[in-house]
Amino acid sequence: MTKTIDRDEIKERLASDEDIVLVEALPKKYFDAEHLPGAININHDEIEDKAALLLPDKSAFIVVYCSNTACQNSGIAANLLEVMGYKNVFKYAEGKQDWISAGLSVEAA
């Protein structure tokens, strides 16, 4: 069962320079339009092909997110990462919509 993380925990990790890898599990066009600061893009259906290259450290603190609680991409991606042996995978279930609604900054490609 994938662990969850909330917006405040992500903000704290980013602010304190603790290691965190943010992974947006949406198609590239949505990532390019806006994404959480420093996030990388691995669409949920590309996890098996791209994770080894883009996420070489299986013990890294990884947070996977998509658009909102209705979006299933982050859960699919997080589960796949866990099956592949990643040890610290968290799902930010509320996703990008929650982050933006809180007035937090995003980046564009």
All heavy atoms as an XYZ file, in Angstrom:
843
protein
N       0.849     -1.200      0.000
C       0.000      0.000      0.000
C       0.881      1.245      0.000
O       1.737      1.408      0.866
C      -0.889     -0.040      1.246
C      -1.809      1.126      1.413
S      -3.242      0.917      0.353
C      -4.023      2.485      0.592
N       0.664      2.085     -0.961
C       1.460      3.298     -1.084
C       1.148      4.274      0.044
O      -0.006      4.510      0.374
C       1.180      3.991     -2.439
O       1.438      3.063     -3.488
C       2.060      5.205     -2.625
N       2.203      4.838      0.602
C       2.041      5.860      1.630
C       1.627      7.167      0.950
O       1.939      7.398     -0.210
C       3.353      6.051      2.393
C       3.838      4.784      3.091
C       5.211      4.961      3.703
C       6.320      4.996      2.717
N       6.932      3.787      2.267
N       0.928      8.006      1.704
C       0.542      9.305      1.159
C       1.308     10.417      1.861
O       1.842     10.236      2.951
C      -0.980      9.546      1.306
O      -1.328      9.474      2.688
C      -1.777      8.528      0.508
N       1.336     11.554      1.213
C       2.005     12.740      1.754
C       1.117     13.928      1.409
O       0.413     13.912      0.397
C       3.424     12.882      1.156
C       4.225     13.983      1.858
C       3.373     13.092     -0.349
C       5.710     13.979      1.501
N       1.136     14.949      2.270
C       0.301     16.115      1.981
C       1.150     17.318      1.564
O       2.377     17.291      1.623
C      -0.629     16.444      3.155
C       0.099     16.904      4.406
O       1.251     17.401      4.310
O      -0.476     16.780      5.501
N       0.462     18.341      1.140
C       1.099     19.553      0.623
C       2.084     20.152      1.617
O       3.197     20.536      1.254
C       0.000     20.569      0.266
C       0.502     21.882     -0.241
C      -0.649     22.822     -0.550
N      -1.376     23.184      0.654
C      -2.707     23.165      0.780
N      -3.460     22.800     -0.222
N      -3.280     23.516      1.905
N       1.695     20.221      2.894
C       2.576     20.843      3.889
C       3.877     20.070      4.066
O       4.949     20.667      4.207
C       1.848     20.986      5.236
C       0.735     22.030      5.166
O       0.815     22.941      4.317
O      -0.213     21.925      5.968
N       3.796     18.747      4.053
C       5.015     17.941      4.169
C       5.938     18.156      2.965
O       7.157     18.237      3.121
C       4.661     16.464      4.290
C       3.995     16.089      5.609
C       3.585     14.628      5.616
O       4.414     13.785      6.004
O       2.433     14.344      5.214
N       5.350     18.262      1.782
C       6.159     18.515      0.585
C       6.811     19.887      0.684
O       8.010     20.041      0.432
C       5.293     18.419     -0.694
C       4.786     16.986     -0.869
C       6.097     18.871     -1.918
C       3.742     16.836     -1.966
N       6.029     20.900      1.072
C       6.575     22.258      1.235
C       7.737     22.268      2.212
O       8.764     22.898      1.970
C       5.476     23.211      1.753
C       4.663     23.845      0.670
C       3.582     24.789      1.170
C       3.762     25.346      2.548
N       2.587     26.083      3.045
N       7.582     21.584      3.353
C       8.637     21.543      4.364
C       9.911     20.910      3.814
O      11.007     21.410      4.030
C       8.170     20.763      5.597
C       7.188     21.526      6.459
C       6.581     20.665      7.565
O       7.204     19.650      7.953
O       5.482     21.015      8.028
N       9.757     19.808      3.091
C      10.926     19.139      2.516
C      11.621     20.037      1.496
O      12.856     20.109      1.459
C      10.540     17.818      1.854
C      10.445     16.696      2.840
C      10.457     15.354      2.116
N      10.707     14.305      3.058
C      11.898     13.776      3.345
N      12.963     14.191      2.735
N      12.022     12.825      4.224
N      10.842     20.705      0.650
C      11.442     21.603     -0.341
C      12.142     22.780      0.339
O      13.244     23.154     -0.061
C      10.369     22.118     -1.308
C       9.804     21.104     -2.303
C       8.613     21.691     -3.043
C      10.869     20.640     -3.282
N      11.526     23.340      1.360
C      12.084     24.502      2.050
C      13.355     24.153      2.828
O      14.255     24.975      2.954
C      11.047     25.107      2.990
N      13.427     22.933      3.340
C      14.576     22.552      4.172
C      15.693     21.893      3.372
O      16.673     21.429      3.927
C      14.120     21.595      5.271
O      13.718     20.362      4.698
N      15.527     21.854      2.065
C      16.511     21.225      1.181
C      16.724     19.744      1.476
O      17.771     19.192      1.167
C      17.860     21.968      1.222
C      17.793     23.308      0.495
O      16.984     23.431     -0.441
O      18.545     24.215      0.876
N      15.723     19.111      2.111
C      15.804     17.664      2.273
C      15.632     17.037      0.899
O      14.970     17.594      0.036
C      14.675     17.166      3.197
C      14.879     17.501      4.646
C      13.755     16.937      5.504
O      13.714     15.705      5.679
O      12.932     17.732      5.977
N      16.232     15.883      0.725
C      16.114     15.211     -0.570
C      14.668     14.831     -0.831
O      14.008     14.236      0.012
C      16.987     13.952     -0.595
C      18.466     14.302     -0.709
O      18.782     15.428     -1.139
O      19.292     13.451     -0.369
N      14.197     15.192     -2.002
C      12.853     14.819     -2.437
C      12.854     14.824     -3.965
O      13.419     15.721     -4.587
C      11.771     15.780     -1.875
C      10.364     15.327     -2.289
C      12.050     17.206     -2.270
C       9.233     16.102     -1.597
N      12.277     13.794     -4.553
C      12.130     13.735     -6.000
C      10.642     13.774     -6.302
O       9.895     12.885     -5.905
C      12.758     12.439     -6.581
C      12.585     12.417     -8.101
C      14.219     12.316     -6.192
N      10.208     14.834     -6.964
C       8.810     14.984     -7.344
C       8.633     14.449     -8.760
O       9.368     14.834     -9.671
C       8.389     16.455     -7.292
C       8.434     17.117     -5.919
C       8.256     18.622     -6.040
C       7.378     16.526     -5.012
N       7.671     13.559     -8.922
C       7.412     12.947    -10.226
C       5.965     13.219    -10.624
O       5.038     12.781     -9.945
C       7.658     11.421    -10.189
C       7.307     10.789    -11.540
C       9.090     11.102     -9.793
N       5.786     13.949    -11.710
C       4.437     14.171    -12.232
C       4.110     13.033    -13.191
O       4.826     12.792    -14.163
C       4.324     15.520    -12.941
C       2.919     15.748    -13.470
C       2.636     17.173    -13.873
O       3.058     18.119    -13.158
O       1.976     17.368    -14.899
N       2.999     12.346    -12.913
C       2.613     11.161    -13.681
C       1.566     11.461    -14.747
O       0.734     10.626    -15.069
C       2.107     10.080    -12.726
N       1.606     12.673    -15.275
C       0.671     13.090    -16.328
C       1.390     13.164    -17.676
O       2.622     13.264    -17.708
C       0.092     14.471    -15.996
C      -0.844     14.537    -14.791
C      -1.123     15.990    -14.418
C      -2.134     13.797    -15.072
N       0.645     13.165    -18.776
C       1.278     13.330    -20.089
C       2.070     14.635    -20.174
O       1.768     15.621    -19.491
C       0.091     13.338    -21.054
C      -0.960     12.534    -20.347
C      -0.790     12.885    -18.885
N       3.082     14.631    -21.033
C       4.033     15.734    -21.152
C       3.372     17.099    -21.349
O       3.832     18.089    -20.793
C       4.994     15.421    -22.301
C       6.110     16.423    -22.459
C       7.069     15.993    -23.552
C       8.219     16.931    -23.817
N       8.283     18.205    -23.216
N       2.290     17.175    -22.122
C       1.689     18.487    -22.390
C       1.195     19.145    -21.099
O       1.266     20.366    -20.957
C       0.571     18.398    -23.420
C      -0.648     17.618    -22.977
C      -1.710     17.597    -24.076
C      -2.942     16.854    -23.618
N      -3.991     16.858    -24.623
N       0.713     18.369    -20.140
C       0.253     18.928    -18.862
C       1.437     19.323    -17.995
O       1.420     20.347    -17.314
C      -0.644     17.936    -18.122
C      -1.869     17.568    -18.907
C      -1.985     16.308    -19.483
C      -2.891     18.488    -19.117
C      -3.106     15.968    -20.231
C      -4.014     18.154    -19.865
C      -4.120     16.899    -20.415
O      -5.220     16.575    -21.164
N       2.477     18.504    -18.020
C       3.706     18.820    -17.287
C       4.317     20.105    -17.825
O       4.715     20.980    -17.059
C       4.699     17.656    -17.415
C       6.027     17.935    -16.773
C       6.202     17.749    -15.413
C       7.105     18.362    -17.532
C       7.425     18.002    -14.811
C       8.337     18.614    -16.940
C       8.489     18.429    -15.573
N       4.398     20.214    -19.148
C       4.999     21.406    -19.762
C       4.234     22.675    -19.415
O       4.829     23.735    -19.246
C       5.073     21.255    -21.286
C       6.134     20.248    -21.724
O       6.937     19.811    -20.876
O       6.135     19.899    -22.927
N       2.914     22.579    -19.298
C       2.095     23.752    -18.982
C       2.374     24.251    -17.575
O       2.506     25.455    -17.350
C       0.619     23.414    -19.144
N       2.461     23.327    -16.608
C       2.766     23.703    -15.223
C       3.030     22.448    -14.413
O       2.384     21.433    -14.585
C       1.617     24.510    -14.601
C       0.284     23.807    -14.638
C      -0.872     24.711    -14.283
O      -0.701     25.925    -14.150
O      -1.979     24.178    -14.121
N       4.039     22.566    -13.542
C       4.373     21.453    -12.665
C       4.983     21.979    -11.371
O       5.397     23.141    -11.302
C       5.311     20.452    -13.351
C       6.557     21.073    -13.902
N       6.638     21.528    -15.205
C       7.750     21.330    -13.339
C       7.843     22.035    -15.410
N       8.530     21.936    -14.287
N       5.012     21.148    -10.359
C       5.586     21.535     -9.081
C       7.074     21.825     -9.261
O       7.727     21.249    -10.134
C       5.380     20.428     -8.039
C       4.053     20.478     -7.267
C       2.850     20.367     -8.158
C       4.016     19.433     -6.177
N       7.624     22.716     -8.434
C       9.023     23.129     -8.584
C       9.991     21.941     -8.549
O       9.958     21.130     -7.631
C       9.251     24.040     -7.373
C       7.894     24.517     -6.979
C       6.956     23.391     -7.325
N      10.814     21.867     -9.586
C      11.842     20.839     -9.637
C      11.364     19.452    -10.030
O      12.150     18.503    -10.049
N      10.080     19.315    -10.342
C       9.532     17.993    -10.672
C      10.093     17.477    -11.993
O      10.505     18.250    -12.852
C       8.014     18.054    -10.749
N      10.088     16.147    -12.108
C      10.381     15.519    -13.383
C       9.092     14.883    -13.895
O       8.148     14.687    -13.124
C      11.511     14.464    -13.281
C      11.108     13.298    -12.377
C      12.815     15.120    -12.829
C      12.087     12.129    -12.420
N       9.061     14.587    -15.169
C       7.851     14.036    -15.778
C       8.084     12.601    -16.226
O       8.960     12.334    -17.038
C       7.454     14.915    -16.966
C       6.188     14.471    -17.667
O       6.083     14.568    -18.874
N       5.208     14.009    -16.924
N       7.317     11.690    -15.638
C       7.263     10.317    -16.133
C       5.782      9.945    -16.158
O       5.178      9.726    -15.113
C       8.024      9.313    -15.244
C       9.445      9.777    -14.918
C       8.056      7.943    -15.943
C      10.207      8.840    -13.984
N       5.209      9.921    -17.332
C       3.806      9.546    -17.460
C       3.617      8.152    -16.856
O       4.504      7.303    -16.949
C       3.399      9.577    -18.931
C       1.906      9.496    -19.142
O       1.118      9.467    -18.196
N       1.496      9.463    -20.387
N       2.471      7.932    -16.255
C       2.248      6.671    -15.543
C       2.451      5.439    -16.422
O       2.881      4.406    -15.937
C       0.850      6.649    -14.918
C      -0.259      6.491    -15.902
N      -0.626      7.497    -16.765
C      -1.061      5.434    -16.173
C      -1.621      7.072    -17.522
N      -1.914      5.821    -17.190
N       2.212      5.563    -17.718
C       2.379      4.393    -18.582
C       3.804      4.255    -19.131
O       4.085      3.384    -19.941
C       1.341      4.369    -19.713
C       1.423      5.578    -20.620
O       2.332      6.411    -20.459
O       0.559      5.686    -21.510
N       4.713      5.124    -18.659
C       6.120      5.050    -19.064
C       7.034      4.681    -17.891
O       8.250      4.627    -18.054
C       6.567      6.395    -19.639
C       5.804      6.807    -20.888
C       6.185      8.196    -21.375
O       6.527      9.059    -20.530
O       6.155      8.423    -22.582
N       6.451      4.433    -16.727
C       7.249      4.154    -15.528
C       8.218      2.997    -15.756
O       9.412      3.106    -15.470
C       6.330      3.865    -14.309
C       5.610      5.148    -13.873
C       7.113      3.249    -13.155
C       6.460      6.202    -13.213
N       7.721      1.896    -16.269
C       8.579      0.719    -16.437
C       9.727      0.977    -17.406
O      10.809      0.436    -17.234
C       7.744     -0.484    -16.887
C       6.813     -0.967    -15.781
C       5.828     -2.027    -16.245
O       5.071     -1.759    -17.195
O       5.839     -3.108    -15.640
N       9.505      1.821    -18.402
C      10.539      2.116    -19.390
C      11.547      3.159    -18.911
O      12.724      3.089    -19.260
C       9.913      2.627    -20.697
C       9.058      1.579    -21.381
O       9.324      0.371    -21.193
O       8.115      1.960    -22.096
N      11.103      4.137    -18.132
C      11.950      5.288    -17.823
C      12.467      5.366    -16.385
O      13.398      6.112    -16.103
C      11.196      6.586    -18.140
C      10.892      6.745    -19.624
C      10.270      8.092    -19.907
C      10.097      8.314    -21.403
N       9.503      9.626    -21.679
N      11.872      4.629    -15.457
C      12.234      4.781    -14.046
C      13.712      4.495    -13.789
O      14.379      5.248    -13.075
C      11.361      3.899    -13.171
N      14.244      3.432    -14.340
C      15.639      3.064    -14.068
C      16.601      4.182    -14.468
O      17.572      4.463    -13.761
C      15.994      1.770    -14.780
N      16.302      4.839    -15.581
C      17.154      5.922    -16.065
C      16.960      7.212    -15.261
O      17.926      7.850    -14.850
C      16.860      6.182    -17.543
C      17.643      7.320    -18.200
C      19.122      6.970    -18.267
C      17.103      7.591    -19.594
N      15.699      7.578    -15.027
C      15.407      8.867    -14.391
C      15.396      8.815    -12.862
O      15.519      9.849    -12.209
C      14.060      9.397    -14.903
C      14.015      9.696    -16.409
C      12.614     10.062    -16.838
C      15.000     10.804    -16.767
N      15.237      7.623    -12.308
C      15.209      7.451    -10.852
C      16.184      6.334    -10.462
O      15.781      5.258    -10.032
C      13.789      7.094    -10.392
C      12.679      8.080    -10.749
C      11.312      7.467    -10.491
C      12.851      9.370     -9.953
N      17.491      6.599    -10.596
C      18.463      5.530    -10.355
C      18.573      5.077     -8.901
O      18.964      3.936     -8.636
C      19.783      6.137    -10.842
C      19.577      7.622    -10.767
C      18.113      7.845    -11.028
N      18.229      5.945     -7.953
C      18.360      5.623     -6.528
C      17.052      5.055     -5.986
O      16.094      5.784     -5.760
C      18.757      6.883     -5.755
C      18.948      6.637     -4.273
O      18.764      5.484     -3.810
O      19.282      7.601     -3.567
N      17.031      3.744     -5.761
C      15.797      3.095     -5.312
C      15.461      3.401     -3.852
O      14.390      3.048     -3.390
C      15.872      1.588     -5.548
C      15.816      1.256     -7.026
C      15.474     -0.172     -7.284
C      15.277     -0.380     -8.777
N      14.723     -1.670     -9.090
N      16.360      4.073     -3.140
C      16.053      4.459     -1.760
C      15.699      5.941     -1.646
O      15.468      6.450     -0.554
C      17.227      4.119     -0.835
O      18.371      4.864     -1.213
N      15.650      6.655     -2.774
C      15.321      8.084     -2.767
C      13.893      8.303     -2.258
O      13.031      7.434     -2.356
C      15.456      8.649     -4.181
N      13.658      9.484     -1.696
C      12.334      9.891     -1.230
C      11.588     10.423     -2.455
O      11.879     11.508     -2.951
C      12.475     10.979     -0.159
C      11.215     11.289      0.579
C      10.959     10.703      1.801
C      10.275     12.176      0.049
C       9.790     10.999      2.498
C       9.105     12.467      0.735
C       8.867     11.870      1.965
N      10.654      9.631     -2.958
C       9.960      9.949     -4.215
C       8.493     10.256     -3.936
O       7.808      9.481     -3.266
C      10.052      8.766     -5.203
C      11.526      8.482     -5.541
C       9.244      9.048     -6.471
C      11.745      7.199     -6.326
N       8.034     11.392     -4.457
C       6.628     11.766     -4.355
C       6.040     11.814     -5.759
O       6.523     12.554     -6.615
C       6.454     13.137     -3.667
C       4.990     13.563     -3.694
C       6.987     13.098     -2.242
N       5.024     10.996     -5.987
C       4.365     10.944     -7.278
C       3.029     11.683     -7.165
O       2.302     11.512     -6.189
C       4.114      9.478     -7.709
C       3.522      9.428     -9.110
C       5.397      8.669     -7.640
N       2.721     12.513     -8.161
C       1.447     13.231     -8.141
C       0.895     13.335     -9.548
O       1.592     13.141    -10.536
C       1.619     14.629     -7.533
C       2.379     15.589     -8.407
C       1.706     16.431     -9.292
C       3.766     15.658     -8.360
C       2.397     17.303    -10.114
C       4.467     16.530     -9.176
C       3.779     17.345    -10.048
O       4.459     18.201    -10.870
N      -0.400     13.624     -9.625
C      -1.018     13.955    -10.914
C      -1.881     15.192    -10.704
O      -1.476     16.101     -9.974
C      -1.723     12.766    -11.560
S      -2.884     11.849    -10.556
N      -3.068     15.232    -11.294
C      -3.813     16.495    -11.249
C      -4.645     16.706     -9.988
O      -4.656     17.788     -9.427
C      -4.681     16.635    -12.497
O      -5.466     15.480    -12.668
N      -5.359     15.668     -9.530
C      -6.237     15.829     -8.363
C      -6.617     14.446     -7.818
O      -6.142     13.439     -8.321
C      -7.484     16.636     -8.747
C      -8.193     16.045     -9.952
O      -8.324     14.829    -10.095
N      -8.653     16.914    -10.844
N      -7.482     14.412     -6.816
C      -7.829     13.140     -6.188
C      -8.555     12.193     -7.141
O      -8.472     10.979     -6.987
C      -8.706     13.349     -4.931
O      -9.809     14.185     -5.273
C      -7.911     13.979     -3.820
N      -9.247     12.724     -8.149
C      -9.946     11.857     -9.100
C      -8.990     11.172    -10.070
O      -9.287     10.112    -10.607
C     -10.975     12.672     -9.886
N      -7.826     11.757    -10.271
C      -6.836     11.227    -11.208
C      -6.166      9.992    -10.608
O      -5.697     10.029     -9.467
C      -5.796     12.304    -11.512
S      -4.503     11.762    -12.629
N      -6.112      8.922    -11.369
C      -5.529      7.659    -10.891
C      -4.065      7.475    -11.286
O      -3.415      6.525    -10.844
C      -6.351      6.482    -11.434
C      -7.799      6.493    -10.984
C      -7.937      6.419     -9.474
O      -7.402      5.510     -8.844
N      -8.612      7.383     -8.878
N      -3.526      8.358    -12.118
C      -2.164      8.180    -12.635
C      -1.118      8.053    -11.539
O      -0.219      7.222    -11.625
C      -1.774      9.348    -13.550
C      -2.568      9.370    -14.833
O      -3.641      8.787    -14.931
N      -2.052     10.057    -15.837
N      -1.213      8.889    -10.496
C      -0.185      8.856     -9.454
C      -0.211      7.539     -8.690
O       0.832      6.984     -8.354
C      -0.331     10.043     -8.491
O      -1.596     10.037     -7.871
N      -1.391      7.010     -8.442
C      -1.491      5.733     -7.749
C      -0.927      4.592     -8.574
O      -0.204      3.730     -8.054
N      -1.227      4.599     -9.864
C      -0.695      3.573    -10.766
C       0.831      3.652    -10.795
O       1.531      2.648    -10.650
C      -1.278      3.754    -12.188
C      -2.789      3.473    -12.173
C      -0.559      2.854    -13.193
C      -3.512      3.929    -13.439
N       1.349      4.866    -10.965
C       2.802      5.058    -11.031
C       3.482      4.659     -9.719
O       4.509      3.975     -9.722
C       3.120      6.510    -11.378
N       2.916      5.084     -8.593
C       3.509      4.764     -7.290
C       3.533      3.259     -7.058
O       4.538      2.703     -6.585
C       2.737      5.477     -6.181
N       2.447      2.584     -7.386
C       2.401      1.132     -7.217
C       3.448      0.436     -8.080
O       4.121     -0.494     -7.623
C       1.007      0.592     -7.543
C      -0.012      0.954     -6.482
O       0.337      1.227     -5.335
N      -1.276      0.963     -6.856
N       3.596      0.873     -9.311
C       4.603      0.288    -10.197
C       6.008      0.486     -9.633
O       6.824     -0.432     -9.665
C       4.521      0.898    -11.594
C       3.459      0.327    -12.528
C       3.340      1.181    -13.788
C       3.782     -1.110    -12.897
N       6.283      1.686     -9.145
C       7.608      1.949     -8.565
C       7.879      1.021     -7.393
O       8.991      0.483     -7.252
C       7.729      3.416     -8.136
C       7.833      4.426     -9.286
C       7.712      5.846     -8.758
C       9.141      4.244    -10.050
N       6.888      0.810     -6.560
C       7.065     -0.084     -5.417
C       7.333     -1.519     -5.885
O       8.211     -2.194     -5.355
C       5.855     -0.024     -4.491
C       5.792      1.284     -3.737
C       4.560      1.429     -2.853
O       3.542      0.763     -3.109
O       4.640      2.208     -1.891
N       6.598     -1.965     -6.882
C       6.813     -3.306     -7.437
C       8.232     -3.428     -8.002
O       8.864     -4.484     -7.919
C       5.757     -3.629     -8.524
C       6.127     -4.858     -9.333
C       4.387     -3.790     -7.887
N       8.742     -2.326     -8.546
C      10.084     -2.314     -9.128
C      11.184     -2.202     -8.070
O      12.361     -2.168     -8.406
C      10.193     -1.165    -10.130
C       9.311     -1.348    -11.354
S       9.261      0.120    -12.412
C      10.927      0.123    -13.070
N      10.802     -2.116     -6.797
C      11.793     -2.121     -5.729
C      12.144     -0.786     -5.114
O      13.071     -0.687     -4.310
N      11.406      0.253     -5.460
C      11.649      1.560     -4.833
C      11.081      1.528     -3.419
O       9.978      1.044     -3.183
C      11.022      2.687     -5.669
C      11.780      2.909     -6.956
C      11.510      2.141     -8.085
C      12.791      3.851     -7.031
C      12.222      2.307     -9.261
C      13.514      4.033     -8.209
C      13.222      3.262     -9.317
O      13.939      3.436    -10.473
N      11.862      2.036     -2.449
C      11.552      1.843     -1.033
C      10.772      2.985     -0.375
O      10.075      2.773      0.600
C      12.857      1.652     -0.237
C      13.727      0.543     -0.766
C      13.128     -0.810     -0.487
C      14.049     -1.923     -0.928
N      13.380     -2.966     -1.661
N      10.919      4.216     -0.869
C      10.317      5.395     -0.222
C       9.437      6.156     -1.196
O       9.710      7.299     -1.550
C      11.409      6.327      0.321
C      12.179      5.698      1.447
O      11.592      5.257      2.427
N      13.499      5.635      1.305
N       8.359      5.508     -1.614
C       7.459      6.119     -2.585
C       6.209      6.630     -1.862
O       5.601      5.911     -1.071
C       7.041      5.103     -3.673
C       6.083      5.744     -4.667
C       8.270      4.545     -4.377
N       5.865      7.875     -2.140
C       4.689      8.508     -1.541
C       3.808      9.044     -2.654
O       4.293      9.462     -3.700
C       5.097      9.663     -0.627
C       5.881      9.225      0.567
C       7.238      8.953      0.459
C       5.267      9.068      1.797
C       7.972      8.534      1.562
C       5.983      8.643      2.902
C       7.339      8.381      2.788
N       2.510      9.062     -2.400
C       1.557      9.619     -3.359
C       0.985     10.906     -2.777
O       0.499     10.923     -1.652
C       0.445      8.611     -3.630
C      -0.589      9.111     -4.628
C      -1.598      8.042     -4.976
C      -2.690      8.006     -3.934
N      -3.836      7.197     -4.319
N       1.069     11.967     -3.552
C       0.425     13.236     -3.201
C      -0.921     13.203     -3.913
O      -1.067     13.633     -5.049
C       1.314     14.389     -3.661
C       0.748     15.787     -3.494
C      -0.193     16.097     -2.510
C       1.183     16.810     -4.312
C      -0.691     17.383     -2.373
C       0.708     18.105     -4.182
C      -0.229     18.382     -3.212
O      -0.709     19.673     -3.080
N      -1.916     12.633     -3.229
C      -3.216     12.331     -3.831
C      -3.947     13.586     -4.319
O      -4.624     13.557     -5.345
C      -4.088     11.563     -2.843
N      -3.834     14.690     -3.589
C      -4.559     15.914     -3.957
C      -3.968     16.559     -5.207
O      -4.637     17.301     -5.908
C      -4.564     16.905     -2.793
C      -5.316     16.400     -1.575
C      -4.516     15.390     -0.734
O      -3.281     15.287     -0.918
O      -5.120     14.696      0.086
N      -2.709     16.344     -5.442
C      -2.052     16.710     -6.689
C      -1.902     18.180     -6.995
O      -2.031     19.053     -6.141
N      -1.624     18.415     -8.264
C      -1.289     19.755     -8.750
C      -2.407     20.761     -8.486
O      -2.143     21.922     -8.159
C      -0.980     19.644    -10.251
C      -0.442     20.881    -10.864
C       0.299     20.656    -12.170
C      -0.368     19.797    -13.182
N       0.387     19.758    -14.462
N      -3.641     20.332     -8.594
C      -4.776     21.233     -8.355
C      -4.739     21.792     -6.932
O      -4.946     22.987     -6.709
C      -6.072     20.461     -8.597
C      -7.296     21.311     -8.742
C      -8.482     20.442     -9.168
O      -8.889     19.548     -8.427
N      -9.019     20.698    -10.345
N      -4.453     20.943     -5.963
C      -4.362     21.356     -4.567
C      -3.211     22.340     -4.366
O      -3.355     23.350     -3.684
C      -4.162     20.105     -3.695
C      -3.901     20.432     -2.236
O      -4.825     20.962     -1.578
O      -2.782     20.164     -1.742
N      -2.084     22.049     -4.975
C      -0.894     22.900     -4.859
C      -1.189     24.299     -5.397
O      -0.906     25.304     -4.754
C       0.249     22.244     -5.649
C       1.584     22.867     -5.490
C       2.140     23.833     -6.287
C       2.552     22.573     -4.459
N       3.393     24.145     -5.828
C       3.674     23.399     -4.730
C       2.574     21.704     -3.388
C       4.819     23.359     -3.938
C       3.714     21.674     -2.602
C       4.822     22.492     -2.867
N      -1.783     24.357     -6.569
C      -2.085     25.640     -7.203
C      -3.185     26.384     -6.435
O      -3.097     27.601     -6.235
C      -2.470     25.429     -8.682
C      -1.252     24.928     -9.462
C      -3.042     26.699     -9.292
C      -1.571     24.416    -10.857
N      -4.202     25.659     -5.959
C      -5.270     26.284     -5.191
C      -4.759     26.942     -3.927
O      -5.351     27.907     -3.422
C      -6.330     25.240     -4.810
O      -6.968     24.754     -5.959
N      -3.672     26.428     -3.393
C      -3.079     26.987     -2.177
C      -2.200     28.198     -2.499
O      -1.607     28.795     -1.598
C      -2.249     25.924     -1.465
N      -2.104     28.547     -3.775
C      -1.333     29.720     -4.170
C       0.158     29.475     -4.235
O       0.949     30.419     -4.256
N       0.558     28.205     -4.292
C       1.985     27.883     -4.336
C       2.499     27.947     -5.772
O       1.748     27.749     -6.730
C       2.218     26.504     -3.725
C       1.792     26.411     -2.259
C       1.825     24.981     -1.779
C       2.684     27.292     -1.386
N       3.784     28.208     -5.900
C       4.339     28.419     -7.226
C       4.503     27.123     -8.001
O       4.720     26.057     -7.429
C       5.689     29.125     -7.111
O       6.626     28.294     -6.469
N       4.389     27.254     -9.307
C       4.625     26.152    -10.236
C       5.621     26.629    -11.286
O       5.875     27.826    -11.407
C       3.322     25.658    -10.918
C       2.424     24.953     -9.909
C       2.584     26.791    -11.591
N       6.149     25.686    -12.020
C       7.069     26.001    -13.101
C       6.452     25.535    -14.412
O       5.573     24.675    -14.420
C       8.396     25.263    -12.894
C       9.127     25.667    -11.629
C      10.363     24.814    -11.357
O      10.542     23.773    -11.992
O      11.116     25.222    -10.471
N       6.939     26.104    -15.504
C       6.516     25.648    -16.834
C       7.770     25.262    -17.615
O       8.861     25.760    -17.342
C       5.771     26.763    -17.557
N       7.590     24.355    -18.549
C       8.744     23.902    -19.349
C       9.074     24.914    -20.418
O       8.253     25.691    -20.826
C       8.435     22.552    -19.972
